[in-house]
Amino acid sequence: MIRLTLYGRAECHLCHEMEVVVSGVLAERGRAGRVALETVDVDSDPALAARFGVRVPVLCVNGE
C-alpha cells in the first residue's frame, strides 16, 4: 500500500485545491484501494507548524 500524507492548513486554499486534485487522481485511476491519503493540519502540532512554516501544502509519499 502506498501512503500519501498531505500536510497543510485548514484555512489554506492551496491545501484544499491539492487535496481535491490528489483525491480526484486517485479516484480516476482506480487506486482508491491501493493508496491511503491522510491529511494533517500542521497547526495542530507546534513542531509541524515550526517545520513547515508557510511552506504548505506538502505531499509526502511513504514518509518522504
N, C-alpha and C positions, 0 to 999 in steps of 0.2 A: 504494500500500500504506500502511495505517495502522500506525504503530509505537507500541506501548504499552510503557512501561517502568515496572516495579513496583519501587520502592525499599523495602527492608525489612531485617529481621534474621533470621538462621537460627533463633533461639530466641524469635521473636515470634509468639504465637498469632494476633494480629490480622492480621499479614502473611500467615500461612498461610491464614487464612479469606478474605482478599481475593483471594489467588491462586486459590483454589478457585472463588469466585464469578465472577471475571473469566473464568477458563477455561471454566466452565460456560456463561456467557452467550455466549461466542464459539462454542462447540460447538453450542449450542441454535439460534442464529441463522444457522448455516451460514457464519460469517465466518472460519473457520479458515484458509482460503487467502488471504484479503484483509487479515488483521490479524496482525501479528507481535507476540508478547508476550515480552519479555525481563525476567527478574528479576535484580536487582542487590542483593547483600548490602552494605549501607553500611559494615559493619565491615571489609570487605576493603580499604577505601581510607580513610586518615585524613582526607582532605579531605571525602569524603562523610559520614563519621561526624560531623565538625565541622559540616557544612552542615545535616544533618537532625537531629542530636541525638537526642532521644527522640520526635520527630515523625514516626513511621512507622506504618503504611505510607503511601507517597505513590505515586499513579499519574499518570504523565505521558503525554500524547498528543502524538506527533510532537515530543517535546522540551520541551513546555510543561506 
